[in-house]
């Protein structure tokens, strides 16, 4: 009979926790959130409590391999292998530093990001810079390839986490256009207050209501060109990246027709980075704003199943976060009873039951890793109470989590 050693079981459990952590670190900047509370709760469940603290100061760093285009274009397999090695080295290096959290870019295996909370004390000064220098040296020694590496600006609070990420994208763009420095920190003069949570919600409502005229006026104000004093291009680029993250979140939220618009929006940061003027940025964001408005309109008006399908997909990605029916209705701009009726008609069961179904499927998968203790597993699938998880699992599967795991062990 095939047997798995205790070490292998623990590694398997650890690997699954890491995958869930990295997935959620991506979701933090890709998804639309009504508030920071569901994010904080999920971070605690995923053993990332350091990131859930009130008044947290954090910043992002990014690294990207510079591989000759002619080599990568003809050797797709080599590109994937190179990306795998990059990610391995990034995770190993981050693992040697306390509270540095790496996550990949699923669209680009040659790029990695790091979420780095600030720590007080002289010994932690220039912590991000020292980490980057160590990582660059390891990559140079092992991979013998040039890298672009950059760190964005520090922000305070999870509500501004997308601001921090946008500034990191800008810093990476500056690094890629500079040959004189190995890595560049985002300019300290950059205005980092835009977008505030209130401004973001106002803009999101404008886009979700497909108010093109208001959106165009907003673009004119953000990227005004003419006789007025010119906005520094760094600030224009930051605003463009930040607005793109908002468009990405809305596209992902309402995506229901198989268009992969959210993925297209996420990948558009490279298109924006290639722009050389505010006018170009404005044009790119105008075109992308139109696409997102069309997607939202399609979800709202094309058929009775489009909008509940968008809700279903959102819940499938964010099953671990607490999102009651009332909050889901607010997020999608619906009346609570209307969402409840439409969702049940489309999926066949109420929204809460569907979330439970996803959580139980994930629990069945995680129960195969003996390295995960039940209290830990319960948190990973979205339950803060072990007893609540055990009760829900037994009701859904007909046996307790312990009995389910023992059955798996007997069949190995």
Secondary structure, DSSP 8 states (H G I E B T S, - for coil): -----HHHHHHHHHHHHHHHHHHHHHHHHHS--S-SHHHHHHHHHTT-GGGG-TT-EEEEEEEEEE--HHHHHH-HHHHHHHHHHHHHHHHHHHHTSTTEEEEEETTEEEEEEEEEE---SGGGTTHHHHHHHHHHHHHHHHH--EEEEEE---EESGGGHHHHHHHHHHHHHHHHT-SS-SEEE--TT-----S-HHHHHHHHHHHHTT-HHHHHHHHHHHT--SSS----HHHHHHHHHHHHHHHHHHHHHH--SS--HHHHHHHTHHHHHT--SHHHHHHHHHHHHHHHHHHHHHHHHS-TTHHHHHHHHHHHHSTTS---HHHHHHHTT--HHHHHHHHHHHHSS-HHHHHHHHHHHHHHHHTT-TTS-HHHHHHHTT-S-HHHHHHHHHHHHSS-HHHHHHHHHHH-
